[in-house]
Amino acid sequence: MYRQKPASRRTWLPLLVLGGSVLLLLLWVASVGETPVAYATHGVDHATIRTWALTAGAAINGFDPHETIDDVTGLTNHVGAPAMVTSMENVCGGSCGILYWNPVTNNFKAYCITGGFQFAGDMDRRAPAATPGNFGGGDFWVMVNGGSSFSPYMNFRGTNNLRRWDLGNFNATGIRVHATNGKVYMGNASGEIIELDPATNGVRRWATTSLPYELRLDSTHVWATATAGGAQPDQILRLNPATNELVRWNVPGASNFTTCCPFGTPNSINKDADGNIWFTETASDQLARLRPGPNGTLGDADDIIDEFTKLGMDEPESISTSGSGATLQGYFTEGSSAPGHISLINVAGATPTSTTVPAAVSTVMPTSMTAAPVSFTSTPVTSVITPVTTDLPGINSGGIIRFPVPAGTTRPTGMTPAVYQSTVYGSMEGNEHVFQLGSLAITAPPIVPGPPPGVAPGEGCPHHRIHGHLDTVPVNHSGASNSHLYGHTVHDHRLGPGAANCIPHVPGHSAGLMPDPGEGLFTALRALEPPDFTAALNREGGLGWAHRGGFVQLFGSARGLWVGPDERQPAETFLAPPSGVPLYHTTLTPEVRVGNVKARVLFSGMAPGLMGAWQINFLVPSDAPLGKVPVRIVYDGDELRAVDLVVNR
């Protein structure tokens, strides 16, 4: 029950939020905007892993799961949200295919497509979502090595409809879909980078001499790892498809990639939020970062490759990154030999060996062709798979923490960035598992603020709440008492048989992203004047605009909110801990509408590290109107004022 507080002098957010210092706001968002959830109770040197086995003889019984792609909003529309999508070398006991899986419901859905060796896959992340018969957001694209007539192929969003293109016999490797124009870029380990425009079926091919393996895109360039070929050594490549400029950086040392096969073992490449390029050097047991030299521009004579390693590192394969600056972390898999590790690097605490690597710039003109598409359908196989949860002690030194995989699992491969607080996902090629790993060591801001949805019922783990103390405050003016939760550290309750391996929920949460009504960690009370939300920040750091389906943080005054078990401290004078522990949530979930279309709210509460700041995180609806539209917020029946938002495709 809420009670009316006396009116008080209206206060405003510090200039930090209201525009006086956008830079400081961005730094705060990058560093402490999302906070870790406690997984293992032993601290940062431990992790909790959930593994799902793709068991031989079961409906979904494939081997060699490779790249895993995060789809937290369920854009692919196959198993709900959140979803992960794994490219499978063998998904149904005999064919390559696509595996969609939901780590909350344990629902798995597989399409069994063709023979060959399937490695990379990627999701079209454009907004709006694809509509029937059209390419767009939620489509999933795959490459098959040894099956050129299916390189590439794709699955239309939420359907059993697929399409393939035959580009001729080539050594298919990596694949990436451009997030703006929908063009598809592929690696050919015989010495090419290939572009397919699915809207026109037009194909362009650039000869690279060295042998591209994994790819990564930014708005302008195609980046690739490449093994030695012809007169070229192992390299990092950067192609500009608009200008045909090809830039090469030679990797220090020789033959750092190829270890077993003509097309190499997985050697991942990623671009961090600071604009640097990360890649794995599998054979030399190193991680590497390509960054600008003193002049600050990549593509010059003073560029630098930093190489990181530690004693015992074992053939790192896949790498992803989250965070920036002091919060930057890399997540990588190890273990071409058993058993393997899931590892992370705190970049600020790791010391590399650095080498100046001049860029070699050339122009390579592409050849052009047209590829005829072939449409087909496939009936999926579905299953519910129960995960096993295990605590993993870590090995921590030199800025790198390594978690050995559980007994009975080997060779982790695919790895996502931080999807939820302290949580990454991936796959294990060695013995057919996919996984979710959580650890307090994962501190970088995630894709979605807040912890992952809780353990689903039916796993042998209690579907319970771990929450703050419940306090009853003195009666209010109407004679009714008021019971509210208030913030504190996690109580790790373990209930029932087998509960020792269950992941605790964050304080104030049940199994969802938001607390249940009445279960928040601070109390919002109706004020005579509603607070204003005066700053809207998107994931790219831009103010006042976002893409459809994009993530937005709103910041506003916490006037009218009250903190604590006795509701005596106004939230406008309260500084939430910068660490986010505890994390203060509103007791109710506000309703947010963008251009009158309801948005999905991910978090509502006190902004860590800011005095008197109310923060609401939400996803822009995929069908929100384009252009400048109003953002409407309703909390407990009150409509709050907010800034307009410019919505782009």
C-alpha positions as CSV (number, residue, x, y, z in Angstrom):
1,M,0.0,0.0,0.0
2,Y,1.3,3.4,-0.9
3,R,0.9,6.5,1.2
4,Q,0.9,10.2,0.2
5,K,4.0,12.0,1.3
6,P,3.9,15.7,2.0
7,A,4.9,18.0,-0.9
8,S,8.5,19.2,-0.8
9,R,10.6,21.6,-2.8
10,R,11.1,20.1,-6.3
11,T,14.6,19.0,-6.9
12,W,16.4,18.0,-10.2
13,L,18.9,15.4,-11.2
14,P,22.5,16.5,-11.1
15,L,23.9,18.0,-14.3
16,L,25.7,14.7,-14.8
17,V,22.4,13.3,-16.2
18,L,20.7,16.4,-17.4
19,G,23.2,17.2,-20.1
20,G,25.9,19.1,-18.3
21,S,28.4,16.3,-18.7
22,V,27.4,13.6,-21.2
23,L,30.9,12.2,-21.1
24,L,30.7,11.4,-17.4
25,L,27.3,9.8,-18.0
26,L,28.7,7.6,-20.8
27,L,31.6,6.6,-18.6
28,W,29.2,5.6,-15.8
29,V,27.1,3.6,-18.2
30,A,30.1,1.7,-19.5
31,S,31.5,1.0,-16.1
32,V,28.8,0.4,-13.5
33,G,25.5,0.7,-15.4
34,E,24.9,-3.0,-15.0
35,T,25.9,-5.0,-12.0
36,P,26.8,-8.6,-11.4
37,V,24.5,-11.2,-10.0
38,A,25.9,-13.7,-7.5
39,Y,26.2,-17.1,-9.0
40,A,28.7,-19.3,-7.1
41,T,29.0,-18.3,-3.5
42,H,32.8,-18.6,-3.4
43,G,33.5,-15.3,-5.2
44,V,35.0,-14.3,-8.5
45,D,37.3,-17.3,-8.8
46,H,34.3,-19.6,-9.2
47,A,31.6,-20.0,-11.8
48,T,28.3,-21.8,-12.1
49,I,27.8,-23.7,-15.4
50,R,24.6,-25.2,-16.7
51,T,25.2,-27.8,-19.5
52,W,22.6,-29.3,-21.9
53,A,23.6,-32.6,-23.4
54,L,22.8,-33.5,-27.0
55,T,22.7,-37.1,-26.2
56,A,23.3,-39.9,-28.7
57,G,20.1,-41.7,-29.6
58,A,17.9,-38.8,-28.5
59,A,15.7,-36.8,-30.9
60,I,18.5,-34.1,-31.0
61,N,21.7,-36.1,-30.9
62,G,24.2,-34.2,-33.0
63,F,27.9,-33.7,-32.6
64,D,30.3,-30.8,-33.0
65,P,28.2,-27.8,-32.1
66,H,30.2,-24.8,-33.2
67,E,29.3,-21.1,-33.1
68,T,26.6,-19.9,-30.8
69,I,24.8,-16.6,-31.5
70,D,22.8,-14.7,-28.8
71,D,19.2,-13.8,-29.6
72,V,18.0,-12.5,-26.3
73,T,14.8,-10.9,-27.6
74,G,13.8,-14.1,-29.5
75,L,14.0,-12.3,-32.9
76,T,14.4,-15.7,-34.6
77,N,10.9,-16.6,-33.4
78,H,11.5,-20.3,-33.0
79,V,11.8,-21.1,-29.2
80,G,10.7,-17.8,-27.6
81,A,12.9,-15.5,-25.7
82,P,15.7,-15.6,-24.7
83,A,17.1,-17.8,-27.4
84,M,20.5,-19.0,-28.5
85,V,21.3,-20.3,-32.0
86,T,24.0,-22.8,-32.6
87,S,25.5,-23.8,-35.9
88,M,25.8,-27.6,-35.8
89,E,28.2,-29.8,-37.8
90,N,25.7,-32.6,-37.1
91,V,22.4,-32.0,-35.4
92,C,20.3,-35.1,-36.0
93,G,22.7,-38.0,-36.2
94,G,23.7,-37.5,-39.8
95,S,23.2,-33.9,-41.1
96,C,24.5,-30.4,-40.5
97,G,21.9,-28.0,-39.3
98,I,20.7,-25.2,-37.1
99,L,19.9,-25.6,-33.4
100,Y,17.6,-23.1,-31.7
101,W,17.5,-23.4,-27.9
102,N,15.9,-21.5,-24.9
103,P,18.0,-21.7,-21.7
104,V,15.0,-20.8,-19.6
105,T,12.3,-23.2,-20.9
106,N,14.9,-25.9,-22.0
107,N,13.1,-26.1,-25.4
108,F,15.3,-27.2,-28.3
109,K,14.4,-27.1,-32.0
110,A,16.7,-28.4,-34.7
111,Y,16.7,-28.3,-38.5
112,C,18.6,-31.1,-40.2
113,I,19.8,-29.9,-43.6
114,T,22.7,-31.5,-45.4
115,G,26.0,-33.3,-45.1
116,G,29.4,-31.7,-44.9
117,F,31.3,-29.8,-42.2
118,Q,29.3,-26.8,-40.9
119,F,31.0,-24.2,-38.8
120,A,29.9,-20.5,-38.7
121,G,26.4,-19.0,-38.5
122,D,25.0,-15.6,-38.0
123,M,21.7,-13.9,-37.4
124,D,20.3,-10.9,-39.3
125,R,19.8,-8.3,-36.6
126,R,18.0,-5.7,-38.7
127,A,14.8,-4.0,-37.6
128,P,12.0,-4.5,-38.3
129,A,11.7,-8.2,-38.0
130,A,11.4,-10.2,-41.3
131,T,7.9,-10.7,-42.7
132,P,6.9,-13.9,-44.5
133,G,8.7,-14.3,-47.8
134,N,11.1,-11.4,-47.1
135,F,14.6,-11.1,-45.8
136,G,15.1,-9.3,-42.5
137,G,15.7,-9.4,-38.8
138,G,15.6,-12.9,-37.3
139,D,16.7,-14.8,-40.4
140,F,19.6,-17.1,-39.6
141,W,22.5,-17.8,-42.1
142,V,24.9,-20.7,-42.2
143,M,28.0,-22.0,-44.1
144,V,28.8,-25.6,-44.9
145,N,32.3,-26.7,-45.8
146,G,32.2,-29.6,-48.2
147,G,28.7,-28.8,-49.3
148,S,29.1,-25.9,-51.6
149,S,25.5,-26.1,-52.9
150,F,24.5,-25.1,-49.4
151,S,27.0,-22.3,-48.9
152,P,25.3,-20.3,-47.9
153,Y,21.9,-21.3,-46.8
154,M,19.4,-19.6,-44.5
155,N,16.3,-20.1,-42.4
156,F,13.5,-17.5,-42.7
157,R,12.5,-16.1,-39.4
158,G,10.0,-18.3,-37.4
159,T,9.3,-20.7,-40.3
160,N,10.2,-24.0,-41.8
161,N,11.2,-22.2,-45.0
162,L,14.8,-22.2,-46.1
163,R,16.8,-21.0,-49.1
164,R,20.3,-21.9,-50.4
165,W,22.7,-20.5,-53.1
166,D,25.3,-22.5,-55.0
167,L,28.4,-20.2,-55.4
168,G,30.5,-23.0,-57.0
169,N,32.9,-25.3,-55.3
170,F,34.7,-23.3,-52.6
171,N,36.2,-23.8,-49.1
172,A,33.5,-22.3,-47.1
173,T,34.4,-20.8,-43.7
174,G,33.1,-17.8,-41.8
175,I,29.8,-15.9,-42.5
176,R,28.4,-12.6,-41.2
177,V,25.3,-10.6,-42.1
178,H,25.5,-6.8,-42.3
179,A,23.3,-5.2,-39.7
180,T,22.2,-2.3,-41.9
181,N,21.9,-3.5,-45.5
182,G,21.4,-7.2,-45.0
183,K,24.3,-8.2,-47.4
184,V,26.0,-11.5,-46.5
185,Y,29.8,-11.8,-46.3
186,M,31.6,-15.2,-46.4
187,G,35.2,-16.5,-46.1
188,N,36.7,-18.9,-48.7
189,A,39.7,-20.6,-47.3
190,S,41.0,-21.0,-50.8
191,G,41.7,-17.3,-50.8
192,E,38.6,-15.1,-51.2
193,I,36.1,-12.9,-49.3
194,I,32.7,-13.2,-50.9
195,E,29.6,-10.9,-50.8
196,L,26.0,-12.1,-51.5
197,D,23.2,-9.6,-51.8
198,P,20.2,-11.8,-51.2
199,A,17.8,-9.1,-52.5
200,T,19.3,-9.3,-56.0
201,N,21.3,-12.6,-55.9
202,G,24.3,-10.6,-57.0
203,V,27.7,-11.9,-55.9
204,R,31.1,-10.2,-55.7
205,R,34.4,-12.0,-54.9
206,W,37.7,-10.4,-53.8
207,A,40.9,-12.5,-54.1
208,T,43.0,-12.3,-50.9
209,T,45.8,-14.8,-51.5
210,S,46.0,-15.6,-47.8
211,L,43.1,-17.8,-46.6
212,P,40.2,-16.2,-44.8
213,Y,38.6,-18.1,-42.0
214,E,36.4,-16.2,-39.5
215,L,34.8,-12.8,-40.3
216,R,33.6,-9.8,-38.4
217,L,31.7,-6.8,-39.7
218,D,31.5,-3.2,-38.7
219,S,29.5,-0.5,-40.5
220,T,32.1,-0.1,-43.2
221,H,34.5,-3.0,-43.2
222,V,34.8,-6.8,-43.4
223,W,37.5,-8.1,-41.0
224,A,38.9,-11.6,-41.3
225,T,41.5,-13.9,-39.8
226,A,43.5,-15.5,-42.6
227,T,46.0,-18.3,-42.6
228,A,49.2,-18.3,-44.7
229,G,48.6,-18.7,-48.4
230,G,50.7,-18.1,-51.5
231,A,53.3,-15.5,-50.6
232,Q,51.3,-14.2,-47.7
233,P,51.8,-15.2,-44.1
234,D,49.1,-15.4,-41.4
235,Q,47.3,-12.2,-41.4
236,I,44.4,-10.0,-40.3
237,L,42.5,-8.6,-43.3
238,R,40.2,-5.6,-43.6
239,L,38.2,-5.1,-46.8
240,N,36.1,-2.1,-47.7
241,P,33.5,-3.4,-50.1
242,A,32.6,0.2,-51.2
243,T,36.2,1.2,-52.2
244,N,37.8,-2.3,-52.8
245,E,40.6,-1.3,-50.4
246,L,42.2,-4.4,-48.8
247,V,44.5,-3.8,-45.7
248,R,46.7,-6.6,-44.3
249,W,48.5,-6.9,-41.0
250,N,51.0,-9.8,-40.6
251,V,50.6,-11.7,-37.4
252,P,53.8,-11.8,-35.4
253,G,55.5,-15.2,-35.7
254,A,54.5,-17.8,-38.3
255,S,51.8,-20.3,-38.7
256,N,49.9,-19.3,-35.7
257,F,46.6,-20.6,-36.9
258,T,46.6,-23.8,-38.8
259,T,47.1,-26.8,-36.6
260,C,45.3,-29.8,-38.0
261,C,43.4,-29.1,-41.1
262,P,43.6,-27.4,-44.5
263,F,41.0,-25.0,-43.4
264,G,42.4,-24.4,-39.9
265,T,40.8,-24.8,-36.5
266,P,38.4,-22.2,-35.3
267,N,40.3,-18.9,-35.0
268,S,37.8,-16.3,-34.0
269,I,37.9,-12.5,-34.6
270,N,35.9,-9.8,-32.8
271,K,35.8,-6.0,-32.6
272,D,35.5,-4.4,-29.2
273,A,33.6,-1.3,-28.3
274,D,36.8,0.7,-28.4
275,G,37.4,-0.1,-32.0
276,N,40.2,-2.6,-31.5
277,I,40.3,-6.1,-33.2
278,W,40.6,-9.2,-31.1
279,F,41.6,-12.6,-32.4
280,T,42.9,-16.0,-31.2
281,E,46.2,-17.5,-32.2
282,T,45.4,-21.2,-31.6
283,A,48.7,-22.9,-32.3
284,S,50.8,-20.4,-30.2
285,D,48.3,-20.4,-27.3
286,Q,47.7,-16.6,-27.4
287,L,45.0,-14.0,-27.6
288,A,45.8,-11.0,-29.7
289,R,44.6,-7.4,-30.1
290,L,45.2,-5.2,-33.1
291,R,45.0,-1.5,-32.2
292,P,46.1,1.9,-33.6
293,G,49.6,3.1,-32.8
294,P,50.4,6.6,-31.5
295,N,48.6,8.4,-34.3
296,G,45.3,6.8,-33.3
297,T,44.3,5.5,-36.7
298,L,44.3,1.9,-37.8
299,G,45.8,1.2,-41.2
300,D,49.1,3.0,-40.8
301,A,52.8,2.1,-40.3
302,D,52.6,2.4,-36.5
303,D,49.8,-0.1,-35.8
304,I,50.3,-2.5,-32.9
305,I,49.4,-6.1,-32.2
306,D,49.4,-7.0,-28.4
307,E,49.6,-10.7,-27.6
308,F,48.4,-12.1,-24.3
309,T,49.1,-15.6,-22.8
310,K,49.7,-17.4,-19.6
311,L,51.1,-20.7,-18.5
312,G,48.9,-23.5,-19.4
313,M,46.7,-21.7,-22.0
314,D,45.6,-24.4,-24.4
315,E,44.8,-23.5,-28.0
316,P,42.2,-20.7,-27.6
317,E,39.5,-20.8,-30.2
318,S,36.4,-18.6,-30.0
319,I,36.6,-15.1,-28.5
320,S,34.0,-12.4,-27.8
321,T,34.2,-9.1,-25.9
322,S,32.0,-6.9,-23.7
323,G,32.6,-3.5,-22.1
324,S,35.1,-0.8,-23.0
325,G,38.0,1.0,-21.5
326,A,38.6,-0.1,-17.9
327,T,35.6,-2.5,-18.0
328,L,36.7,-4.3,-21.2
329,Q,36.7,-8.1,-20.9
330,G,37.3,-10.9,-23.4
331,Y,35.6,-14.2,-23.1
332,F,37.2,-17.2,-24.9
333,T,37.3,-20.9,-25.1
334,E,40.3,-23.2,-24.9
335,G,40.9,-26.8,-25.5
336,S,41.7,-28.5,-28.8
337,S,43.0,-31.1,-26.4
338,A,40.8,-32.3,-23.6
339,P,39.3,-31.3,-21.3
340,G,39.3,-27.5,-22.1
341,H,38.5,-24.3,-20.3
342,I,36.0,-21.4,-20.5
343,S,38.1,-18.3,-19.8
344,L,38.1,-14.6,-19.5
345,I,40.7,-11.8,-19.7
346,N,40.4,-8.6,-17.7
347,V,42.2,-6.5,-20.2
348,A,43.1,-3.7,-17.8
349,G,44.9,-6.2,-15.5
350,A,46.7,-8.2,-18.2
351,T,50.2,-7.4,-19.6
352,P,50.8,-8.2,-23.3
353,T,53.8,-8.4,-25.5
354,S,53.5,-5.7,-28.1
355,T,54.8,-5.6,-31.6
356,T,54.6,-2.7,-34.2
357,V,53.0,-4.1,-37.3
358,P,52.8,-1.8,-40.4
359,A,49.6,-2.1,-42.4
360,A,49.9,-3.0,-46.1
361,V,47.3,-1.3,-48.2
362,S,46.2,-2.3,-51.7
363,T,43.2,-2.2,-54.0
364,V,41.7,-5.5,-55.1
365,M,39.0,-5.4,-57.8
366,P,36.2,-8.0,-57.3
367,T,34.8,-10.4,-59.9
368,S,31.0,-10.5,-60.2
369,M,28.4,-13.2,-60.8
370,T,24.8,-14.0,-60.1
371,A,23.8,-17.0,-58.0
372,A,20.4,-18.6,-58.5
373,P,18.6,-19.3,-55.2
374,V,16.8,-22.6,-54.4
375,S,14.0,-22.5,-51.9
376,F,13.1,-25.6,-49.8
377,T,11.4,-26.6,-46.5
378,S,12.5,-28.7,-43.6
379,T,10.5,-30.3,-40.8
380,P,12.2,-29.5,-37.4
381,V,12.9,-31.9,-34.6
382,T,12.0,-30.6,-31.1
383,S,12.9,-31.7,-27.6
384,V,13.1,-30.6,-24.0
385,I,16.5,-31.2,-22.5
386,T,17.2,-30.9,-18.8
387,P,20.5,-29.2,-17.9
388,V,23.0,-30.2,-15.3
389,T,24.4,-27.5,-13.0
390,T,28.0,-27.6,-11.7
391,D,30.2,-25.2,-9.6
392,L,33.6,-24.6,-11.2
393,P,36.7,-23.4,-9.3
394,G,38.7,-21.1,-11.4
395,I,42.5,-20.4,-12.0
396,N,43.1,-16.7,-11.6
397,S,46.4,-15.0,-12.4
398,G,47.8,-12.3,-14.6
399,G,44.4,-10.8,-15.5
400,I,43.2,-14.1,-17.0
401,I,40.7,-16.4,-15.2
402,R,40.3,-20.0,-16.5
403,F,37.4,-22.3,-15.5
404,P,38.0,-26.0,-16.4
405,V,34.9,-27.5,-17.9
406,P,32.9,-30.1,-15.9
407,A,33.8,-33.7,-15.9
408,G,32.3,-35.4,-18.9
409,T,32.5,-32.4,-21.1
410,T,35.3,-31.3,-23.4
411,R,36.5,-28.7,-25.9
412,P,34.3,-25.6,-25.6
413,T,34.0,-23.7,-28.9
414,G,31.4,-21.1,-29.5
415,M,31.2,-18.1,-27.0
416,T,28.8,-15.2,-26.8
417,P,29.5,-11.8,-25.2
418,A,28.0,-11.1,-21.8
419,V,24.3,-11.6,-22.5
420,Y,22.9,-11.0,-19.0
421,Q,24.7,-9.8,-15.9
422,S,27.7,-12.1,-15.2
423,T,26.5,-14.6,-17.8
424,V,27.8,-15.9,-21.2
425,Y,26.6,-18.8,-23.4
426,G,28.4,-21.2,-25.8
427,S,28.9,-24.7,-27.1
428,M,31.2,-27.6,-26.6
429,E,32.3,-29.3,-29.7
430,G,34.2,-32.1,-28.0
431,N,31.2,-33.9,-26.6
432,E,28.0,-32.3,-27.8
433,H,26.9,-29.8,-25.2
434,V,25.7,-26.2,-25.1
435,F,26.2,-24.2,-21.9
436,Q,25.4,-21.2,-19.8
437,L,28.2,-19.9,-17.5
438,G,27.8,-17.4,-14.8
439,S,30.4,-15.9,-12.6
440,L,31.1,-12.7,-10.5
441,A,34.3,-12.5,-12.5
442,I,32.2,-11.5,-15.5
443,T,31.8,-7.8,-14.8
444,A,31.5,-6.0,-18.1
445,P,28.1,-4.4,-19.0
446,P,25.9,-7.1,-20.6
447,I,23.5,-6.9,-23.6
448,V,20.5,-7.0,-21.2
449,P,20.9,-5.4,-17.8
450,G,19.8,-7.6,-14.9
451,P,20.3,-11.3,-14.2
452,P,19.3,-14.1,-16.5
453,P,15.8,-15.4,-16.0
454,G,15.7,-18.0,-13.2
455,V,16.0,-21.7,-13.2
456,A,12.9,-23.2,-14.8
457,P,10.6,-25.5,-12.9
458,G,11.1,-29.2,-13.3
459,E,14.9,-29.2,-13.2
460,G,15.1,-30.5,-9.6
461,C,16.0,-27.0,-8.5
462,P,13.5,-25.1,-6.3
463,H,11.6,-22.4,-8.0
464,H,12.0,-20.0,-5.1
465,R,12.9,-16.4,-4.3
466,I,16.0,-15.2,-2.6
467,H,15.2,-11.8,-1.3
468,G,15.7,-9.0,1.2
469,H,14.2,-8.9,4.7
470,L,10.5,-8.1,4.9
471,D,9.9,-5.2,7.3
472,T,6.6,-3.7,8.5
473,V,6.8,0.0,9.0
474,P,4.6,2.0,11.4
475,V,1.0,2.6,10.3
476,N,0.3,5.4,7.9
477,H,-2.2,8.2,8.2
478,S,-5.0,5.9,7.1
479,G,-4.2,3.4,9.8
480,A,-2.9,0.8,7.4
481,S,0.5,-0.8,7.8
482,N,3.1,-0.8,4.9
483,S,5.4,-3.8,4.2
484,H,8.3,-3.3,1.8
485,L,11.5,-4.9,0.9
486,Y,14.8,-3.0,1.0
487,G,18.2,-3.7,-0.5
488,H,20.9,-5.9,0.9
489,T,23.3,-8.5,-0.2
490,V,22.4,-11.9,-1.5
491,H,21.1,-14.6,0.8
492,D,22.0,-17.9,-0.8
493,H,19.1,-20.1,0.3
494,R,19.5,-23.7,-0.9
495,L,16.2,-25.6,-0.5
496,G,15.4,-29.2,-1.0
497,P,17.2,-32.3,-2.4
498,G,19.7,-31.5,-5.1
499,A,19.5,-27.8,-4.5
500,A,23.2,-27.5,-3.9
501,N,23.8,-27.2,-7.7
502,C,21.0,-24.6,-8.3
503,I,21.7,-21.0,-9.3
504,P,20.5,-18.5,-6.8
505,H,18.3,-15.6,-8.0
506,V,19.3,-12.0,-7.6
507,P,17.7,-10.2,-4.5
508,G,14.2,-9.0,-5.1
509,H,13.7,-11.3,-8.1
510,S,11.7,-14.4,-8.8
511,A,12.4,-16.2,-12.0
512,G,11.9,-13.2,-14.3
513,L,13.9,-10.1,-15.3
514,M,11.7,-7.8,-13.1
515,P,10.6,-8.2,-9.5
516,D,7.0,-9.2,-8.8
517,P,4.6,-6.4,-7.9
518,G,5.3,-5.4,-4.3
519,E,8.7,-7.2,-4.2
520,G,11.0,-4.4,-5.2
521,L,13.9,-3.0,-3.3
522,F,12.7,0.6,-2.9
523,T,9.2,2.1,-2.8
524,A,7.9,4.6,-5.3
525,L,5.2,6.9,-3.8
526,R,3.0,9.3,-5.7
527,A,4.3,12.8,-5.6
528,L,2.3,15.9,-6.3
529,E,4.4,16.4,-9.4
530,P,5.6,13.4,-11.4
531,P,9.4,13.2,-12.0
532,D,10.8,13.9,-15.4
533,F,12.9,11.6,-17.6
534,T,15.3,14.0,-19.3
535,A,18.0,11.8,-20.9
536,A,17.6,8.8,-23.2
537,L,20.9,6.9,-24.0
538,N,21.2,4.1,-26.5
539,R,23.7,1.2,-26.6
540,E,26.0,3.1,-29.0
541,G,26.2,6.0,-26.5
542,G,24.0,8.3,-28.5
543,L,21.5,10.5,-26.9
544,G,17.9,10.8,-28.0
545,W,17.7,8.2,-30.7
546,A,17.6,4.4,-31.1
547,H,17.0,1.7,-33.7
548,R,13.9,-0.5,-33.7
549,G,14.6,-3.4,-31.3
550,G,17.4,-1.4,-29.8
551,F,18.2,-1.0,-26.1
552,V,17.5,2.4,-24.4
553,Q,18.3,3.7,-20.9
554,L,16.1,6.5,-19.5
555,F,17.4,8.7,-16.7
556,G,15.2,11.0,-14.6
557,S,14.6,12.5,-11.2
558,A,13.8,10.1,-8.3
559,R,11.7,12.7,-6.6
560,G,8.7,11.1,-5.1
561,L,10.5,7.8,-4.4
562,W,11.4,6.7,-0.9
563,V,14.1,4.3,0.2
564,G,14.4,1.9,3.1
565,P,12.3,-0.2,5.5
566,D,10.8,2.9,7.2
567,E,10.4,5.0,4.0
568,R,12.1,7.9,5.7
569,Q,14.8,8.7,3.2
570,P,13.8,10.5,0.0
571,A,15.3,8.8,-3.0
572,E,16.3,12.2,-4.4
573,T,19.0,12.4,-1.7
574,F,20.0,8.8,-1.9
575,L,23.2,7.6,-3.6
576,A,22.8,4.0,-4.8
577,P,26.1,2.1,-4.4
578,P,28.3,2.4,-7.5
579,S,28.9,-1.3,-7.4
580,G,25.2,-2.0,-7.8
581,V,25.3,-4.3,-4.8
582,P,22.6,-4.1,-3.6
583,L,20.6,-3.1,-6.7
584,Y,17.5,-1.0,-5.9
585,H,14.4,-1.8,-7.9
586,T,11.0,-0.1,-7.9
587,T,8.2,-2.1,-6.3
588,L,6.2,-2.0,-9.6
589,T,7.2,-2.3,-13.2
590,P,6.4,0.9,-15.1
591,E,4.7,0.8,-18.4
592,V,6.7,2.3,-21.3
593,R,5.2,3.1,-24.7
594,V,7.2,4.4,-27.7
595,G,4.9,6.1,-30.1
596,N,2.0,4.4,-28.2
597,V,3.5,0.9,-28.8
598,K,4.2,-0.9,-25.6
599,A,7.9,-1.6,-24.9
600,R,9.5,-4.4,-23.0
601,V,10.9,-3.0,-19.7
602,L,14.1,-4.7,-18.5
603,F,14.9,-2.7,-15.4
604,S,13.5,0.1,-13.2
605,G,15.3,1.4,-10.2
606,M,17.9,3.6,-8.7
607,A,20.9,4.3,-11.0
608,P,24.0,2.9,-9.4
609,G,26.6,5.6,-8.6
610,L,24.2,8.6,-9.3
611,M,22.6,10.7,-6.6
612,G,18.8,10.8,-6.9
613,A,18.6,9.2,-10.3
614,W,15.8,6.9,-11.5
615,Q,16.8,4.6,-14.4
616,I,14.5,2.7,-16.7
617,N,15.9,0.3,-19.3
618,F,13.7,-0.9,-22.2
619,L,13.8,-2.3,-25.7
620,V,12.3,-0.2,-28.5
621,P,9.4,-2.2,-30.0
622,S,10.2,-3.6,-33.4
623,D,7.0,-2.0,-34.8
624,A,7.5,1.4,-33.1
625,P,6.7,4.3,-35.5
626,L,9.8,5.8,-37.2
627,G,10.9,9.4,-36.6
628,K,10.5,11.5,-33.6
629,V,7.9,10.0,-31.3
630,P,6.9,10.5,-27.7
631,V,7.9,8.1,-24.9
632,R,5.1,7.6,-22.4
633,I,5.7,6.2,-18.9
634,V,3.0,5.2,-16.5
635,Y,3.9,4.2,-13.0
636,D,1.2,3.2,-10.5
637,G,-1.4,5.1,-12.5
638,D,0.6,8.3,-12.8
639,E,1.9,9.4,-16.2
640,L,5.4,10.7,-16.0
641,R,7.0,13.2,-18.4
642,A,9.8,12.0,-20.7
643,V,11.8,13.1,-23.6
644,D,10.9,12.3,-27.2
645,L,12.9,9.6,-29.0
646,V,14.0,9.5,-32.6
647,V,13.4,5.9,-33.8
648,N,15.4,4.6,-36.8
649,R,15.2,1.4,-38.7
